[in-house]
Amino acid sequence: MENTTNEELDLSYCINLVFKRFWLLVAMVALGLVAAVLVNLLMRPAYKATALMMINKEDAGKIDATPYGSFASEEDYYRTQYQLLQSRSLLSKVYTKMKLGQVEEFANPNGLKKLEKSLDVAPITRSRLVNVSATAYDPTLAADIVNTLTDTFVADNVSNRVFMGQDVIAALESTERSSAEQELLNSMPQVVNSDFIKTLKQQASKLAADRARLLAKYTTNHPDVISVQNQLDAVNGQINTETRRLVQSIKIELSGQFSGNNIRVIDPAVTPEKPVRPRKLMNLAIGLLGGGLLGLMLVFVLEFLDQSVKSSEDLEEKLGLPFLGFVPYEKLKKKEREYATLLKDGNSLVAENVRNVRTMLDFSLAGEHNAPILITSSLQGEGKSHLSSNLLVALAQTGKKVLLVDGDLRRARVHRVFKLSTEKGLSNIWDADPQKADYAANIQAVEDVPNLFVMTSGQRPPNPAELLNTPKLADFIAWATQHYDQVVVDCPAIMPVSDTLLWGKYIPRAVFVIKYGQTNAKLAQLALDKLKKAGIKVLGAVIGHYRPEGLSYGKYGYYKNYSYYNEEK
């Protein structure tokens, strides 16, 4: 059960990432599509012509002078033929015969290599057929290359089949043979190995010996010498007759082999009508798929490189802080931005989440519910004043008498939220005039919210750090905690000024505000380290400007319509 839950969370996490950077993914898909369209428009069309050939294995039982008759298996034989179809010697003949060096596509340098790359030999499985193809920008040229190649290969095969017997064939076809040609025919294995001719040659040898013995005693005109000579001539005539018969049978057999070539073209190549490149639909599909995959990869890479804080898990893992709640992002008009949401709509999503923060803060304070707290962040613009204003409204709605102090003497904002004057405020408490420095005199009530009181920052002083680093501040805080149920100070950001640390000397508790997806975890950790070294306890963190995305919205979606709160209204 636990593994299933983890898998669902992982899937939810991945889907959330896609939703979060959805437009990046869309942009990459669009980029891939545009690239595919450009390829289709700019790529020069190429045409592919194909011829079908049949290659039969030679009959080993016939006279075969080719170098392939000794192969042990058909696979070796056919692989050899396929390699010969792409051999450099054959391609050189085709290249020269067709004058491809004058064609732009196959011109030098490396013209022969270009021709080799344009060819494709594709055997048809479990058959003796093979497709021979060539690709060229000119469809007619593609067909001519294939047909020239196949015709040349067939012609070379015929020549190779009789390559070792060319001189023998010349002697066989000669009507008036020279003595050398006749001697060549006499030395053929079929003649030499004939048993009948061997017997005749033995008889001729014996008769020649008898004639020589008789000539030692008699002249050539002696009857015995003439008789032996006649017998010898008869035997030599039989040898010549038998030799001519064997030679004629060899000629007939070879002629039969010549007419039955084992390689032939079944279907010559024809001029193709449609180009094979570019493959427009495939390019579009690859562009869409490639753009999508690249977009997904970028989404996960950016997420991996992203050091911002976006969830309660990030708070705990990256910063080690307790999670107090979210404050959702509000899309406000310019005139509404300086306004506490709870004053405008107490049933909004922001209002409900601020109340959740209020509840979590009560738990964090444990037995110190009335202890003063600081609200700060690592940098300006992360939503601390927005949280402070709304949180104090929420606290006042519980019946507590609460005081919000704008502790930022450099960039005050709280007075704009509640539409208050800065003539009275924090900076006045250091005034030499006792009446002007009176604490109560510098606090203003918020008319729309009972029990809510605000001390603005007052007029901006020239030396904020020096003022905060005086016993006067400690005295004011002690007074405020006695007169109010809850005191909250909206402090400056920790980076780069030290004002918050000076407040922390007297209020050692703080709430840390994170801006969703923008606060850098490393920078936030540096700010937290400063708080820790100053002895300030961070009660927890609130993620402001939160934008629910993807499946994560389901966790908070029940606030969307607020029917529970709006039903009576």
Phi, psi and omega per residue, in radians:
M1 nan -0.709 -3.130
E2 -1.154 -0.690 -3.139
N3 -1.128 -0.690 3.120
T4 -1.084 -0.730 3.120
T5 -1.085 -0.750 3.139
N6 -1.099 -0.709 3.131
E7 -1.118 -0.712 3.121
E8 -1.126 -0.675 3.127
L9 -1.165 -0.686 3.124
D10 -1.134 -0.747 3.109
L11 -1.107 -0.748 3.101
S12 -1.070 -0.702 3.137
Y13 -1.090 -0.778 -3.129
C14 -1.130 -0.733 3.131
I15 -1.144 -0.661 3.101
N16 -1.074 -0.694 3.118
L17 -1.080 -0.724 3.141
V18 -1.121 -0.770 3.115
F19 -1.122 -0.661 -3.083
K20 -1.109 -0.736 -3.129
R21 -1.985 0.734 -3.058
F22 -1.053 -0.741 -3.077
W23 -1.238 -0.489 3.015
L24 -1.127 -0.754 3.113
L25 -1.093 -0.763 3.113
V26 -1.086 -0.715 -3.140
A27 -1.096 -0.721 -3.133
M28 -1.201 -0.667 3.074
V29 -1.108 -0.751 3.110
A30 -1.105 -0.683 3.112
L31 -1.112 -0.743 3.100
G32 -1.100 -0.678 3.126
L33 -1.163 -0.742 3.112
V34 -1.103 -0.720 3.109
A35 -1.075 -0.716 3.141
A36 -1.145 -0.711 3.118
V37 -1.113 -0.734 3.115
L38 -1.106 -0.701 3.095
V39 -1.070 -0.772 3.136
N40 -1.098 -0.628 -3.097
L41 -1.387 -0.641 -3.010
L42 -1.625 -0.417 -3.097
M43 -1.241 2.298 3.138
R44 -1.272 2.289 -3.122
P45 -1.094 2.395 3.105
A46 -2.132 2.493 -3.065
Y47 -2.014 2.558 -3.089
K48 -2.154 2.144 3.093
A49 -1.919 2.517 -3.050
T50 -2.352 2.389 3.031
A51 -2.039 2.580 3.132
L52 -1.865 2.177 3.138
M53 -2.065 2.685 3.021
M54 -2.085 2.265 -3.140
I55 -2.114 1.982 3.085
N56 -1.731 2.516 3.078
K57 -1.256 2.419 -3.090
E58 -1.167 2.577 3.126
D59 -1.374 1.974 -3.091
A60 -1.209 -0.272 -3.107
G61 -1.335 -0.337 3.135
K62 -1.585 2.919 3.089
I63 -1.124 2.134 -3.013
D64 -2.436 1.895 -3.135
A65 -1.698 0.122 -3.134
T66 -1.267 2.754 3.131
P67 -1.399 0.112 -3.069
Y68 -1.776 -0.160 -3.064
G69 -1.174 -0.271 -3.085
S70 -1.618 -0.013 -3.125
F71 -1.175 2.465 -3.036
A72 -1.399 -0.420 -3.057
S73 -2.429 2.735 3.097
E74 -1.132 -0.604 -3.120
E75 -1.031 -0.756 3.103
D76 -1.077 -0.739 -3.093
Y77 -1.080 -0.855 -3.078
Y78 -1.213 -0.638 3.067
R79 -1.073 -0.657 3.111
T80 -1.102 -0.763 3.137
Q81 -1.089 -0.706 -3.141
Y82 -1.135 -0.649 3.101
Q83 -1.215 -0.638 3.117
L84 -1.145 -0.561 3.098
L85 -1.111 -0.381 -3.124
Q86 -1.985 0.228 -3.075
S87 -1.198 2.659 -3.120
R88 -1.138 -0.626 -3.127
S89 -1.128 -0.749 3.118
L90 -1.165 -0.750 -3.138
L91 -1.129 -0.616 3.111
S92 -1.092 -0.718 3.105
K93 -1.081 -0.792 -3.139
V94 -1.123 -0.755 -3.114
Y95 -1.055 -0.736 -3.126
T96 -1.288 -0.763 -3.090
K97 -1.090 -0.679 -3.092
M98 -1.604 -0.025 -3.129
K99 0.932 0.828 -3.101
L100 -1.214 -0.300 3.085
G101 -1.092 -0.337 3.123
Q102 -1.608 -0.062 3.122
V103 -1.638 2.291 -3.052
E104 -0.968 -0.720 -3.059
E105 -1.144 -0.568 -3.064
F106 -2.042 0.333 -3.114
A107 -1.231 2.743 3.082
N108 -1.208 2.719 0.065
P109 -1.390 2.811 3.107
N110 1.077 0.566 3.133
G111 -1.116 -0.706 3.138
L112 -1.156 -0.624 3.107
K113 -1.167 -0.667 3.099
K114 -1.118 -0.694 3.100
L115 -1.108 -0.742 3.127
E116 -1.062 -0.717 -3.132
K117 -1.212 -0.446 -3.117
S118 -1.378 -0.229 -3.073
L119 -1.628 2.672 3.089
D120 -2.556 2.217 3.102
V121 -1.960 2.027 -3.042
A122 -2.216 1.721 3.097
P123 -1.120 2.513 3.063
I124 -1.552 2.151 -3.023
T125 -0.990 2.408 3.065
R126 1.004 0.734 3.063
S127 -2.694 3.026 3.089
R128 -1.757 0.275 -3.106
L129 -1.730 2.637 3.121
V130 -2.541 2.379 3.068
N131 -1.606 2.222 3.090
V132 -1.986 2.102 -3.034
S133 -2.189 2.717 3.032
A134 -2.437 2.494 -3.123
T135 -2.050 2.323 -3.141
A136 -2.664 2.805 3.111
Y137 -1.212 -0.512 3.121
D138 -1.694 2.067 -3.090
P139 -1.082 -0.652 3.126
T140 -1.151 -0.709 3.126
L141 -1.114 -0.686 3.127
A142 -1.036 -0.780 3.128
A143 -1.160 -0.706 -3.126
D144 -1.126 -0.678 3.130
I145 -1.087 -0.798 -3.124
V146 -1.115 -0.809 -3.101
N147 -1.156 -0.685 3.092
T148 -1.135 -0.719 3.135
L149 -1.098 -0.852 -3.100
T150 -1.166 -0.703 3.126
D151 -1.120 -0.722 3.130
T152 -1.154 -0.674 3.138
F153 -1.140 -0.710 3.108
V154 -1.127 -0.760 3.135
A155 -1.112 -0.727 3.111
D156 -1.129 -0.582 3.139
N157 -1.143 -0.718 3.089
V158 -1.069 -0.764 -3.140
S159 -1.132 -0.703 -3.119
N160 -1.187 -0.529 -3.127
R161 -1.139 -0.497 -3.126
V162 -2.026 0.323 -3.053
F163 -1.027 -0.714 -3.081
M164 -1.382 -0.146 -3.102
G165 -2.139 0.473 -3.123
Q166 -1.092 -0.796 -3.141
D167 -1.202 -0.556 3.096
V168 -1.181 -0.754 3.131
I169 -1.092 -0.679 3.116
A170 -1.081 -0.703 3.127
A171 -1.207 -0.664 3.135
L172 -1.148 -0.659 -3.074
E173 -1.444 -0.169 -3.102
S174 -1.372 2.318 3.099
T175 -1.436 -0.600 3.080
E176 -2.063 1.670 -3.046
R177 -1.417 2.494 3.019
S178 -1.370 2.989 3.140
S179 -1.109 -0.593 -3.140
A180 -1.192 -0.735 3.127
E181 -1.135 -0.694 3.129
Q182 -1.137 -0.702 3.113
E183 -1.108 -0.617 3.107
L184 -1.130 -0.730 3.115
L185 -1.167 -0.657 -3.138
N186 -1.153 -0.441 -3.092
S187 -1.592 0.043 3.128
M188 -1.135 2.517 -3.083
P189 -0.975 -0.649 -3.121
Q190 -1.116 -0.566 3.130
V191 -1.396 -0.814 -3.074
V192 -1.123 -0.650 -3.036
N193 -1.562 0.062 3.113
S194 -1.221 2.163 -3.136
D195 -1.129 -0.661 -3.126
F196 -1.129 -0.770 3.130
I197 -1.169 -0.605 3.082
K198 -1.069 -0.747 3.138
T199 -1.124 -0.763 -3.139
L200 -1.111 -0.671 3.141
K201 -1.183 -0.606 3.071
Q202 -1.111 -0.739 3.109
Q203 -1.116 -0.743 -3.138
A204 -1.106 -0.648 3.136
S205 -1.152 -0.710 -3.133
K206 -1.168 -0.731 3.132
L207 -1.142 -0.661 3.118
A208 -1.131 -0.622 3.103
A209 -1.187 -0.715 3.116
D210 -1.107 -0.721 -3.136
R211 -1.092 -0.718 3.139
A212 -1.141 -0.666 3.138
R213 -1.161 -0.672 -3.135
L214 -1.243 -0.631 -3.141
L215 -1.139 -0.342 3.100
A216 -1.239 -0.361 -3.103
K217 -1.906 -0.613 -2.998
Y218 -2.157 2.980 3.078
T219 -1.533 3.053 -3.108
T220 -1.179 -0.316 -3.116
N221 -1.591 0.045 3.135
H222 -1.234 2.448 -3.090
P223 -0.987 -0.678 -3.133
D224 -1.156 -0.706 3.126
V225 -1.137 -0.735 3.136
I226 -1.097 -0.690 -3.121
S227 -1.114 -0.800 -3.133
V228 -1.146 -0.634 -3.138
Q229 -1.145 -0.696 3.129
N230 -1.108 -0.695 3.112
Q231 -1.136 -0.694 -3.126
L232 -1.151 -0.715 3.117
D233 -1.106 -0.670 -3.140
A234 -1.136 -0.739 3.132
V235 -1.138 -0.758 3.105
N236 -1.092 -0.616 3.089
G237 -1.133 -0.688 3.097
Q238 -1.121 -0.676 3.125
I239 -1.083 -0.772 -3.134
N240 -1.138 -0.682 3.139
T241 -1.129 -0.792 -3.140
E242 -1.153 -0.634 3.110
T243 -1.118 -0.768 3.120
R244 -1.107 -0.625 3.124
R245 -1.141 -0.752 3.125
L246 -1.145 -0.740 3.133
V247 -1.091 -0.686 3.132
Q248 -1.156 -0.666 3.114
S249 -1.162 -0.645 3.085
I250 -1.131 -0.715 -3.130
K251 -1.116 -0.722 3.140
I252 -1.119 -0.749 -3.130
E253 -1.131 -0.768 3.128
L254 -1.128 -0.663 3.112
S255 -1.072 -0.650 3.084
G256 -1.111 -0.681 3.122
Q257 -1.204 -0.632 -3.135
F258 -1.095 -0.688 -3.097
S259 -1.320 -0.272 -3.124
G260 -1.965 1.093 -3.132
N261 -1.082 2.388 -3.050
N262 -1.437 -0.086 3.113
I263 -2.178 2.252 3.116
R264 -2.629 2.799 3.138
V265 -1.596 2.148 3.122
I266 -1.468 -0.939 3.138
D267 -2.210 1.898 3.069
P268 -1.114 2.771 3.130
A269 -1.262 2.497 3.053
V270 -2.025 2.801 -3.120
T271 -1.157 2.099 -3.130
P272 -1.230 2.588 -3.128
E273 -1.675 -0.557 -3.086
K274 -2.021 2.506 3.116
P275 -1.289 2.657 3.054
V276 -1.648 -0.281 3.071
R277 -2.399 2.459 -0.040
P278 -1.354 2.603 3.034
R279 -1.532 1.660 -2.910
K280 -1.096 -0.854 -3.114
L281 -1.121 -0.715 3.132
M282 -1.151 -0.706 3.110
N283 -1.087 -0.707 3.108
L284 -1.128 -0.730 3.125
A285 -1.125 -0.735 3.119
I286 -1.136 -0.691 3.118
G287 -1.088 -0.779 3.131
L288 -1.143 -0.826 -3.118
L289 -1.154 -0.785 3.138
G290 -1.105 -0.732 3.095
G291 -1.102 -0.696 3.120
G292 -1.137 -0.774 3.138
L293 -1.138 -0.729 3.112
L294 -1.123 -0.689 3.100
G295 -1.094 -0.772 3.103
L296 -1.083 -0.715 3.135
M297 -1.098 -0.747 3.119
L298 -1.132 -0.665 3.121
V299 -1.018 -0.828 -3.086
F300 -1.303 -0.586 3.099
V301 -1.155 -0.800 3.120
L302 -1.093 -0.655 3.123
E303 -1.160 -0.667 3.120
F304 -1.141 -0.672 -3.130
L305 -1.409 -0.284 -3.100
D306 -1.225 2.083 3.126
Q307 -1.769 0.197 -3.128
S308 -1.382 2.887 -3.138
V309 -1.784 2.246 -3.065
K310 -2.342 -0.053 -3.083
S311 -2.682 2.950 3.080
S312 -1.120 -0.558 3.093
E313 -1.122 -0.692 3.100
D314 -1.085 -0.709 3.121
L315 -1.020 -0.799 -3.075
E316 -1.284 -0.715 -3.057
E317 -1.379 -0.744 -3.048
K318 -1.557 -0.568 -3.044
L319 -2.079 -0.247 3.139
G320 1.152 0.594 -3.109
L321 -1.899 2.535 2.997
P322 -1.173 2.604 -3.109
F323 -1.699 2.159 -3.129
L324 -1.742 -0.376 3.096
G325 2.571 3.047 3.089
F326 -1.814 2.662 2.892
V327 -2.155 1.830 -3.031
P328 -1.067 2.717 3.087
Y329 -1.232 2.435 3.080
E330 -2.066 2.281 3.056
K331 -1.593 1.716 -3.034
L332 -1.933 2.654 2.986
K333 -1.266 2.818 -3.052
K334 -1.005 -0.697 -3.107
K335 -1.283 -0.256 -3.126
E336 -1.673 -0.179 -3.010
R337 -1.176 -0.552 3.125
E338 -1.651 1.064 -3.058
Y339 -2.686 2.371 3.129
A340 -1.290 2.197 -3.067
T341 -1.052 -0.661 -3.098
L342 -1.146 -0.394 3.071
L343 -1.311 -0.461 -3.069
K344 -1.606 -0.805 -3.071
D345 -2.565 1.745 -3.100
G346 -1.282 -0.155 -3.137
N347 -1.897 0.271 -3.130
S348 -1.335 2.942 3.105
L349 -1.097 -0.679 3.106
V350 -1.095 -0.768 -3.115
A351 -1.048 -0.775 -3.120
E352 -1.146 -0.681 3.130
N353 -1.234 -0.598 3.063
V354 -1.127 -0.679 3.077
R355 -1.114 -0.614 3.062
N356 -1.106 -0.713 3.097
V357 -1.095 -0.731 3.107
R358 -1.003 -0.768 -3.131
T359 -1.145 -0.791 -3.140
M360 -1.119 -0.600 3.128
L361 -1.167 -0.649 3.076
D362 -1.059 -0.734 3.106
F363 -1.124 -0.683 -3.103
S364 -1.171 -0.611 -3.140
L365 -1.310 -0.318 3.103
A366 0.933 -2.050 -3.091
G367 -1.439 0.040 -3.094
E368 -1.970 0.955 -3.028
H369 -1.088 -0.492 -3.096
N370 -1.702 0.121 -3.116
A371 -1.184 2.406 3.101
P372 -1.189 2.614 -3.137
I373 -2.363 2.734 3.052
L374 -1.826 2.573 3.005
I375 -2.129 2.120 -3.054
T376 -2.534 3.122 3.118
S377 -2.666 3.061 -3.119
S378 -1.341 -0.695 -3.122
L379 -2.322 2.873 3.060
Q380 -1.162 2.675 3.039
G381 1.427 0.291 -3.116
E382 -1.738 0.053 2.990
G383 1.724 0.310 -3.115
K384 -1.215 -0.708 3.137
S385 -1.189 -0.627 3.096
H386 -1.095 -0.771 3.111
L387 -1.161 -0.783 -3.109
S388 -1.005 -0.839 -3.090
S389 -1.087 -0.831 -3.100
N390 -1.243 -0.631 3.130
L391 -1.125 -0.670 3.129
L392 -1.205 -0.600 3.045
V393 -1.116 -0.758 3.134
A394 -1.121 -0.689 3.117
L395 -1.168 -0.686 3.127
A396 -1.142 -0.546 -3.136
Q397 -1.198 -0.261 3.083
T398 -1.464 -0.061 -3.138
G399 1.713 -0.038 3.104
K400 -1.328 2.572 3.007
K401 -1.556 1.919 -2.977
V402 -2.099 2.635 3.140
L403 -2.206 2.202 3.045
L404 -1.849 2.127 -3.131
V405 -1.890 2.177 3.035
D406 -1.419 1.683 -3.072
G407 -1.498 0.101 3.128
D408 -1.651 1.686 -3.126
L409 -1.389 -0.010 -3.097
R410 -1.813 -0.813 -3.098
R411 -2.310 1.306 -3.076
A412 -1.232 2.558 -3.126
R413 -2.460 -0.453 -3.019
V414 -1.026 -0.632 -3.108
H415 -1.086 -0.514 3.123
R416 -1.303 -0.560 -3.130
V417 -1.134 -0.765 -3.066
F418 -1.789 0.161 3.091
K419 0.990 0.910 -3.093
L420 -1.969 2.799 -3.136
S421 -1.433 2.601 3.064
T422 -1.734 0.134 3.071
E423 -1.166 -0.552 3.038
K424 -1.863 2.527 3.121
G425 2.908 -3.020 -3.022
L426 -1.063 -0.701 -3.061
S427 -1.126 -0.334 -3.118
N428 -1.305 -0.360 -3.026
I429 -1.191 -0.233 3.094
W430 -1.686 0.090 -3.104
D431 -1.225 2.606 -3.139
A432 -1.263 -0.424 3.133
D433 -1.335 2.046 -3.095
P434 -1.044 -0.648 -3.124
Q435 -1.192 -0.704 3.139
K436 -1.260 -0.499 -3.104
A437 -1.535 -0.001 -3.120
D438 -1.099 2.312 -3.054
Y439 -1.090 -0.898 -3.092
A440 -1.074 -0.573 -3.117
A441 -1.200 -0.348 -3.104
N442 -1.725 0.138 3.124
I443 -1.871 2.381 -3.103
Q444 -2.083 2.464 3.107
A445 -1.520 2.528 3.065
V446 -1.590 2.018 -2.998
E447 -1.105 -0.635 -3.056
D448 -1.349 -0.288 -3.066
V449 -2.215 1.856 3.076
P450 -1.060 2.563 3.086
N451 1.295 0.052 3.119
L452 -1.842 2.163 3.122
F453 -2.189 2.547 -3.056
V454 -2.278 2.351 2.918
M455 -1.922 1.902 3.108
T456 -1.234 3.058 -3.136
S457 -1.291 -0.302 -3.091
G458 1.333 -2.859 3.106
Q459 -1.200 2.458 -3.075
R460 -1.216 2.126 3.130
P461 -1.480 2.809 3.140
P462 -1.372 -0.288 -3.039
N463 -2.351 1.182 -3.059
P464 -1.031 -0.766 -3.080
A465 -1.104 -0.670 -3.134
E466 -1.188 -0.662 3.131
L467 -1.158 -0.723 -3.109
L468 -1.229 -0.358 -3.084
N469 -1.697 0.767 3.135
T470 -2.285 2.751 3.119
P471 -1.081 -0.331 -3.139
K472 -1.016 -0.649 -3.122
L473 -1.142 -0.730 3.120
A474 -1.089 -0.687 -3.141
D475 -1.146 -0.710 3.128
F476 -1.118 -0.772 -3.124
I477 -1.097 -0.723 3.104
A478 -1.074 -0.713 3.103
W479 -1.128 -0.769 -3.074
A480 -1.132 -0.715 -3.123
T481 -1.181 -0.406 3.107
Q482 -1.395 -0.524 -3.031
H483 -1.740 -0.195 -3.104
Y484 -2.290 2.608 3.131
D485 -1.262 -0.530 -3.131
Q486 -2.556 2.271 3.087
V487 -2.054 2.208 3.125
V488 -2.202 2.271 3.135
V489 -1.915 2.109 3.042
D490 -1.457 1.733 -3.033
C491 -1.546 2.866 3.021
P492 -1.189 2.907 3.024
A493 -1.162 2.626 -3.065
I494 -1.239 -0.591 3.113
M495 -1.725 2.230 0.061
P496 -1.873 0.053 -3.056
V497 -1.575 2.884 -3.077
S498 -1.860 0.266 -3.061
D499 -1.052 -0.705 -3.118
T500 -1.101 -0.646 3.137
L501 -1.167 -0.555 3.087
L502 -1.222 -0.692 3.033
W503 -1.081 -0.617 -3.089
G504 -1.172 -0.257 3.087
K505 -1.150 -0.445 -3.062
Y506 -2.045 -0.338 3.084
I507 -2.222 1.593 -3.013
P508 -1.494 0.549 3.109
R509 -2.347 2.438 -3.081
A510 -2.546 2.662 2.965
V511 -1.932 2.274 -3.050
F512 -1.785 2.290 -3.098
V513 -1.835 2.295 3.112
I514 -1.994 2.371 3.049
K515 -1.614 2.130 -3.031
Y516 -0.945 2.157 3.034
G517 1.269 0.057 -3.110
Q518 -2.228 -0.509 3.120
T519 -1.232 2.125 3.132
N520 -1.318 2.262 -3.068
A521 -1.091 -0.675 -3.121
K522 -1.178 -0.718 3.118
L523 -1.171 -0.709 3.100
A524 -1.080 -0.643 3.134
Q525 -1.168 -0.637 3.074
L526 -1.093 -0.732 3.122
A527 -1.128 -0.713 3.128
L528 -1.156 -0.626 3.088
D529 -1.087 -0.674 3.096
K530 -1.111 -0.744 3.110
L531 -1.091 -0.725 -3.126
K532 -1.113 -0.778 -3.141
K533 -1.135 -0.501 3.122
A534 -1.450 -0.008 3.113
G535 1.406 0.356 -3.126
I536 -1.678 2.180 3.127
K537 -1.505 2.209 3.103
V538 -1.579 1.996 -3.097
L539 -1.230 -0.482 -3.133
G540 2.862 -3.096 -3.094
A541 -2.227 2.591 3.071
V542 -2.057 2.306 3.103
I543 -1.652 1.956 -3.135
G544 -1.670 2.896 -3.131
H545 0.993 0.583 -3.070
Y546 -1.208 2.360 3.114
R547 -2.092 1.794 3.106
P548 -1.109 2.250 -3.089
E549 -2.313 2.520 3.044
G550 1.094 -2.483 -3.084
L551 -1.238 -0.331 -3.107
S552 -1.109 -0.368 -3.131
Y553 -1.139 -0.415 -3.133
G554 -1.067 -0.471 -3.129
K555 -1.196 -0.467 -3.034
Y556 -2.151 0.086 -3.032
G557 -1.165 -0.331 -3.089
Y558 -1.210 -0.129 3.078
Y559 -1.557 -0.087 -2.892
K560 -1.070 -0.806 -3.066
N561 -1.720 -0.357 3.109
Y562 0.959 0.657 -3.098
S563 -1.070 -0.532 -3.129
Y564 -1.086 -0.691 -3.085
Y565 -1.501 -0.531 -3.019
N566 -1.618 -0.125 -3.045
E567 -1.033 -0.851 -3.109
E568 -1.166 -0.716 -3.136
K569 -1.109 nan nan
